[in-house]
Amino acid sequence: MNDCELLELAAKAAGHRYDAVVGSALISGSGFVWNPLVDDGDALRLAVKLNMMLSYILIDGVHVQWDSGVVVETVFNNPYAATRRAIVRAAAEIGRRME
């Protein structure tokens, strides 16, 4: 799944509406740009909205869990980017299950 698909499914899970996809960002008609893959604030708001629990395991990954049991682990190369990506991957799985 590419980044645009991840974001579209994550947006669905969070109830976000958007009008366009530019690069790997979703943009609403009012010009609001949403991209939790690169924006820490967007990622944190997404995790909070979907009641995710984040924890770091050992020294090589982040563990994201949602109350229905969605779990994603990502190996660190950049711990901030890995955390954002794990949140988006978990949210995308939630969105996929809504289809």
C-alpha positions in Angstrom: 0.0 0.0 0.0 1.4 3.4 -1.0 1.4 6.5 1.2 -1.6 8.0 -0.5 -3.7 4.9 0.1 -2.5 4.8 3.8 -3.6 8.4 4.3 -6.9 8.0 2.6 -7.8 5.0 4.8 -6.5 6.7 7.9 -8.6 9.8 7.0 -11.6 7.5 6.7 -11.0 6.1 10.1 -10.7 9.5 11.6 -13.7 10.9 9.8 -11.7 13.5 7.9 -13.1 14.8 4.6 -10.7 16.0 1.9 -11.1 17.2 -1.7 -7.7 16.5 -3.2 -4.6 14.5 -2.8 -1.4 16.4 -3.5 1.8 14.4 -3.3 1.2 12.4 -0.1 -1.0 15.0 1.6 -4.8 15.3 1.8 -6.2 18.8 1.2 -9.7 20.1 2.1 -11.6 22.6 0.1 -10.6 25.3 2.7 -6.9 24.6 2.0 -6.3 22.6 5.2 -3.4 20.2 4.6 -3.4 16.9 6.6 -0.4 14.6 6.5 0.3 12.6 9.7 3.1 10.8 7.9 5.2 14.0 8.1 3.5 16.2 10.7 3.9 15.2 14.4 0.8 17.1 15.4 -1.4 15.5 12.8 -0.1 12.1 13.9 -0.7 12.7 17.6 -4.2 14.0 17.0 -4.9 10.9 14.9 -3.7 8.6 17.6 -5.7 10.4 20.3 -8.9 10.5 18.1 -8.7 6.7 17.5 -7.8 5.9 21.1 -4.4 4.3 20.2 -1.9 3.2 22.8 1.7 3.7 21.8 4.7 2.0 23.4 8.3 1.4 22.5 9.6 -2.1 22.5 13.2 -2.9 23.1 15.2 -0.5 21.0 14.0 -1.5 17.6 10.3 -0.5 17.2 7.1 1.1 18.2 4.0 -0.8 19.1 0.6 0.8 18.3 -2.6 -0.7 19.6 -6.2 0.2 19.1 -9.0 -1.1 21.4 -10.0 -3.7 18.8 -6.5 -5.1 18.7 -4.9 -3.5 15.7 -1.2 -3.7 16.2 1.6 -2.3 14.1 5.3 -2.5 14.6 7.8 -0.5 12.7 11.6 -0.8 12.9 13.3 2.5 13.9 15.6 4.3 11.5 14.2 7.7 12.6 12.1 7.2 15.8 9.8 10.1 15.0 9.1 9.1 11.4 8.7 5.4 12.6 6.1 6.5 15.2 4.1 8.6 12.7 4.2 5.8 10.2 3.1 3.2 12.7 0.2 5.4 13.8 -0.9 5.9 10.1 -0.6 2.2 9.4 -2.8 1.3 12.3 -5.3 4.0 11.4 -5.3 2.7 7.8 -6.1 -0.8 9.1 -9.0 0.6 11.1 -10.2 2.5 7.9 -9.9 -0.7 5.9 -12.0 -2.6 8.3 -14.7 0.1 7.9 -15.2 -0.7 4.2 
